[in-house]
Amino acid sequence: MGWCDDSQLVQRSRDVNGSFFVPHDLQASVRGAATGPLAGLTVVVKDMYDIAGSRTGGGSPEWLAEQNPAIRNAAVVEQILAAGAIITGKTICDEFFYSVTGVNAHYGTPRNLRAPGRLPGGSSSGSAAACGANACDIAIGSDTGGSIRIPASFNGLYGLRPTHGRIDLTGAMAMAPSFDVGGWFANAPGIFLRVGMVLLRGDRITAPAAHLLLASDAFAQADTAVADLGREFLKRTTSVLPQPTEMTVAPSGFDEWREAFRIVQAKEVWETFGAFIARAKPKLGPGIRERMEFAAAVTAQQADAARKIVTSARAHLRAFVSPGTVMALPTAPSIAPLVNIRGEEAESFRVRAMRLNCMAGLAGLPQMTLPVGTVSGCPVGLSLIGWPGGDEVLLDLAVSLARHCGIVSVSA
């Protein structure tokens, strides 16, 4: 985005559209090291990561009101600053991260400038929308049940949900720790890869992507135009990816996995936020209120039974993606829904989205979404799921596949 002073950098990102950022935003940019792999690149950060001197709100003004300014940076913030990045803002997210739509009843819905009039996706909505609007080079988010993958698809971005545990979440608000991961968005595949060089830790397991599985039952969850675009992309990329082998990933259907994910997530969400909600009785937004009521009602016995399904699903899914094998599936079941979606239509979208997005969370696997094209002018993402520790292979594939991305447009 070029060099300018700190106040100009912040104002520049606001001038694109002010709806991406929280009211308690940074007053000036935070500059990192003078040199490094991210030197000079601008970054926005989801309002769940501590930035020294500012408060972290998690999408809730009443939670925010009880917080003191952070004493130190979250690990992710410290890493990107050490790599030379410049942080220009804190972004809106869904309240307590408990949605995939991107709607926040208190702060508003960040505008999806690449699909006007449609949802940005959540919960990392402000980060994705800002990146989609070219208000930053890199956007930091998180993913529990799709919060990187869905908004990346809706905003036409590269996005990664890493292998569980490969990003240090010290200094970040938790939601459901069994599934929580940090993640990021970028428009440019080279920058996308460089962020991984900075943030990923622990064991990387490198192997050539010699086998490609096409999850036919996952494709069947998507609208026809979305599924067809994904299949067309795979046909065009045989110089990079192997010929796909069609397979059924969930022989008994996705709903048992989806429901187990939902129950374990809810139990952990209540363990994370329940004491605050019971004491402070915050005014929760629509949808969030109902999910918190469900979370409060989940019993230990229900959670234990669901965790057995999680363990079985994890083993089943990991057996498919041994090192050298990746799995392709649609990132989202549709283009971004209209911002006024309500009722049964909204619930149907959420259920279909969770069928597709529960798998990587259950198995702790890395999942990358690529901006492969558009349907009726709206961005569509295709995902590749890799093996544990195969994150860097996925990032390398993003660079290799870049020339094929974003060039196909179809009508619904």
C-alpha positions, 0 to 999 in steps of 0.5 A: 500500500506504500509508505506514509506516516502512522496517522495517514495509514490509519486514515487511508484504511478508514477512507475505503470504508469505515464499517470494517473497524470497531469503535474502540479502534487504534488511534495510530498504526503500530509499526513493526521492525524495519526489515523482515518478510512482511516489511512495509505490509499493512495488517488489520487484526480481528478484535480478539487478539491483544494489542498492547495499550488497547482493549480487546472486545470479542464483538461484545461492547459489554465484554469490552467495558470490563476489560483493561488495556492489554499489557502486552501483544498477543503472540500473533501480533508480536510475530507479525510486528517482528516480521516488519508488518504495520498494524493499521486497525482492529476489525469487527467480528461476530459477537463472541465469534458465534456465527458465520454470517458476519452480522454484529448487532452492536457494531454493524455488518462490514460491507462486502465490496466484492459482493455488494448487498451480500453478507461478508461471512463471519466471524472474521467479517471485518478482517475479510471485508477490509482485505477484500476492499484493499484496505490492507495487505493482510488480515488476521482472523481466526477459525473455529467452525468456518470463520476464516474459510466462509468469509474468504470465499465470500470476499474472494480471498486466499484464506487458511485454517491451519493445522490445530495448534500450529499458530500460537494463540497466547493473548487471543480470546478463546471460544471453543479451544478444541477447534480454535485456530488462528488464521489469515487472509490475503489477496496476493498468493505470495503474501499469503505464503509469507504470512505462513512463514512467519506464523506457523510453528511446530512440525511441518510435514512436507510431501509432494501433493501426489494424490487429489481426492474429490469429495463428491458428497461435499460437492453435492451440498453446494448449489449447482453453479458453485459445485460446477465452478469448482469442478471446472477449476480442477479440470483446468489445473491438471498441470499443478494438481493430479487427476482427482479421484472421486470419493464419498467422505461421509458415508452416513451423511454429514449431520452426525458430525455436524451435530457432534461439532455443534454440541462440543463447540457449545459446551466449550463456548459456555465454559469460556463465556458462561460465567460472564453471561450469567453474571452480566446478562449482556444484551446479545444479538439475534442468533447469538442469544439463541446459541448461547441459550443452547450452549447453557443447556448442553449437559456433560453427558451430551458433550461426552457422547458428542466427543466420542463421535468427534474422536471417531470422525477425526480418525476417519478423516485423517485416514483419507489425507495421509502425507501426499494426499489432499482433498477438494471440496467447496468452501461454502455451499453458495455465494454470499447470501443477501444481507437481509436473509432471515428465518428458514433460509438463514438456518438452511444456509448455516446447516449446509455451511457447517456440513462442509466446514465441520470436517477440518475442525473435527480432524484438526486438519489444515484447510485452504480456500482459493478464490477460484471464480465468480457465480453471478458476479459473486466470489466463490472459493474452493478448498483443499484439505491437507494432512496434519503439518501439511500447511506449507504444502497448501501455501505452495499450491496457492502460489502454483495455482494462482494463475488459474484463480479468479478467471472463470465466471458463471451464472447461477 
